[in-house]
Amino acid sequence: MSEADRTIEACNSVCPFCGVGCRLSYVERTGGSTGAPGPINADGEICPKGAAAFDMVTHEDRLTRPLIRTDDGPVPVSWAEALDRIAARVGEIVAEHGPDAVGFFASSNCTNEENYSLQKLARILGTNNIDNCARLCHSSTVAAMQDRLGAGAMTNTLDDLGEADTFLVTGANPAEQHPVAFRSYLLPAIRDGTTLIHVDPRANDTTEAADIHLPVRPGHDIPLLNAMAAVLLEEGLVDESFLDRRTEGVEAFEASIADVDVAERAALAGVDEDDLRAAAVAYGEADRAAAFTGMGMSQHRCGTDNVHALLNLALLTGNIGRRGTGVNPLRGQNNVQGASDVGTLPSVLPGYRDVGDRAARAALAEEWGIEPPADPGLTEVEMTHAFGDEVRAAIVLGENPAATEPDGNSVAERFEELEFLVVIDLFGTETTQYADVLLPGSAWAEKDGTVTNTDRQVLRMRRMTDPPGRARRDLDIVAGLGERLTGQPFDSDPAAVFEELTRVSPIYAGMSYDGIDDSEAQGASGSRTQSGDGGQRWPFPADADSGTGVLHRERFANGDRTAPLVPVDHVPPADDPDNDELVLTTGRIITHFNSGELTRRSETLTRMASEDALQIHPDDAAERGIHDSDSVRVASDQGAVTAPADVTPAVRRGTVFLTFHFADSPVNRVTADALDPTAKIPEYKHTPVTVDPQ
Ligand code: SF4
């Protein structure tokens, strides 16, 4: 379909960017998006990214025809030729090396139905080598929370969290990264008197609303959190009744904290001892205290332990299983929660059932006709490491691992090693340049289906227009690939795929596609909704009337009445900085998203921020002869980038900050790939670097 023939219908859908899940609609007069009252954004609030969400849909750079790589470069081909090529090459590789020679990269930006179908394809083919980019942002949070509580998602809902007396926000910057959640749910509570403690090496927009800022040294969250636990014990601010009824391992935990010297741990963490004590008291004295966590905590080689240390605070003080409490990871992409829920992870099946669970595999075999393999597959970074060796072919759905994985120079070499690469995407990216077959997929406004937001609500996306040219809906593409690669039938109707998902995933069992959130009715009512109203929230058991808001009320999600307190020791970062080095940490800004492939195609967002800037403390800049706006070179053992300097006291001394949004300064050429041993998440948040004027 030509661009001129495309018409856009003004129905409601879900913002394609962060995990808050704001409802958007189309405005014909402006050709852009506007907020529409929805389950999360009750008054139709959106942020600058949401307002620019159509810019990528109609962008002239959209891929519109399948392309096959030849010696003369990529050439357009028919869909039949492209799919035949994929079936033939993947078939040859599977025949020669087995199904584990193929790796699948799912997408946190695609729907539940697309992701479910992709993991079904991988598993019917015979491999658990499927992962999504939750591996790179939140896998350590999921690992710790799943292990201790039986569920790796937000314990509470945005709605009830406003009842907290204290917010503890560690390693997250919701004012910029989850703006509508911050403005609509956290800020009103803060203005009403809720104390905000912000733990972050940088002062940013969230810090502006904070009562206490703890500018933690990157990689030193455990000393800080253990010291807070010591203060809670010292001051008698633990909930003895909760400890008796709902926890175990109290004595061993208290013994592990007995030797903690608060002053020494505060110094190690790089924060003021009095501030740390005040934070612990504010958290411990609150009737309801809610913790929020983000990639500042999770993206370390001790990311799982970091979250264990945070969970200890919640359990010690009885801040779990009640409104206004809990531990709440804020999700960064619009379906990063759902992509994992539906099984695009190498060790779990849909609904987080272990691949080793015989009954779970048998249930899938009944639905699919073929039992999935029992051994866990490789994670995303492990797959990339194995390119050209164990892994000979890869199929990438709407992700850009060549830009988003750490140690980018090595990643680029590994992509060269692949025998065969298929990429489904909207635009040319760092990853598509290695594709043997490049398939033009669909943008958010071109698809029906569901996504699951940060507080576990499944929301309906609605198609407003068709993909441009010969581009196809992603679900059609995955279903077509599935049928050709496995010989099994694959449904391409989102409603039918979702209903299949409810049959195989107990946490979605009570949901129905038609029952999720009637967009028009919800928009008309405009009221902020409770759990299960509007979207449907998991867990939603088959025999329940609605989903579950606050988790772990009487029992934890794993069925246990008690959860363990877990002693956690400080794990130093993989690489200590030398005397002349600073520590690079990375993150996001309000105007851009992930590797920037979508948001850098918006003129509005690019006008607001067109290039990266290295935040550096004035003292560190002066020592290096760096002035504001000077071009600087940031170099690590892995590689180097250049960026203008932003000399600012907002970042702590010894730390520098870059985003990961800009192709001109691809920060992951610099970051290292030390992995958390449990979650296999890379240590993006701590890389020793030299910084010099250009
Ligand atoms: Fe989209 Fe998130 Fe902004 Fe809402 S807060 S408009 S979901 S980017």
Residues whose N, C-alpha, C, O or C-beta is under 5 A from the ligand:
A	BS01	SF4	C15 F17 C18 V20 G21 C22 I46 C47 K49 G50 H178 P179 V180
